[in-house]
Amino acid sequence: MSEPVITPHERQSAVWQKLKPYLDTRLETLRRQNDGQLTPEQTAKLRGRIAEVKAILSLGTDKPQVADESALFKD
């Protein structure tokens, strides 16, 4: 299955123009929360959310990132 890509034309759409600032803010919020005192389980859950937001944001770039879930579970 190929990753969806948002074309340069679609990046100018009203929907993407609303979503991108929201996702940027959400990513910053999650990163700040990750700096707090969390259990390992909470940290893993938060890192998963961060990875998903970053993956969605990358759809608006010329080279979207491919989610490598195994990287989240390295020792």
C-alpha positions in Angstrom: 0.0 0.0 0.0 1.5 3.4 -1.0 1.4 6.3 1.4 -1.0 9.1 0.6 0.7 12.4 -0.4 -0.8 15.8 -0.3 0.0 17.5 -3.6 1.4 21.1 -3.7 -2.0 22.2 -4.9 -3.8 20.4 -2.0 -1.4 22.1 0.5 -3.0 25.4 -0.5 -6.5 24.1 0.3 -8.5 25.6 3.1 -8.7 22.3 4.9 -4.9 21.8 5.0 -4.4 25.4 5.9 -6.6 24.8 9.0 -5.2 21.3 9.8 -1.5 22.1 9.6 -1.4 24.8 12.4 -3.6 22.6 14.6 -1.2 19.7 14.1 1.9 21.8 14.7 0.4 23.0 17.9 -0.7 19.5 18.9 2.9 18.3 18.2 4.4 21.0 20.4 1.9 20.2 23.2 2.7 16.5 23.1 6.4 17.2 23.1 6.0 19.4 26.2 4.0 16.7 27.9 6.7 14.2 27.1 9.2 16.3 29.1 7.2 15.7 32.2 7.4 13.0 34.8 5.7 10.0 33.2 5.7 6.3 33.7 7.4 4.2 30.9 3.9 3.2 29.7 2.7 6.8 29.6 5.9 7.8 27.8 5.5 5.1 25.2 1.9 6.1 24.6 2.8 9.7 24.2 5.7 8.9 21.8 3.2 6.9 19.7 1.0 10.0 19.5 3.9 12.2 18.6 4.9 9.7 15.8 1.4 9.8 14.4 1.2 13.6 14.3 4.6 13.8 12.7 3.5 11.2 10.1 0.4 13.2 9.2 2.3 16.4 9.0 4.8 14.7 6.7 2.1 14.0 4.2 2.3 17.7 3.3 6.0 17.4 2.3 7.6 16.1 -0.9 8.9 13.1 1.0 6.4 11.7 3.5 7.9 9.7 6.3 7.2 6.0 6.4 6.1 4.9 9.9 8.6 2.4 11.3 6.7 1.2 14.4 9.6 -1.1 15.3 11.7 2.0 16.1 9.3 2.8 18.9 10.0 -0.4 20.7 13.8 -0.6 20.7 15.6 -1.2 24.0 
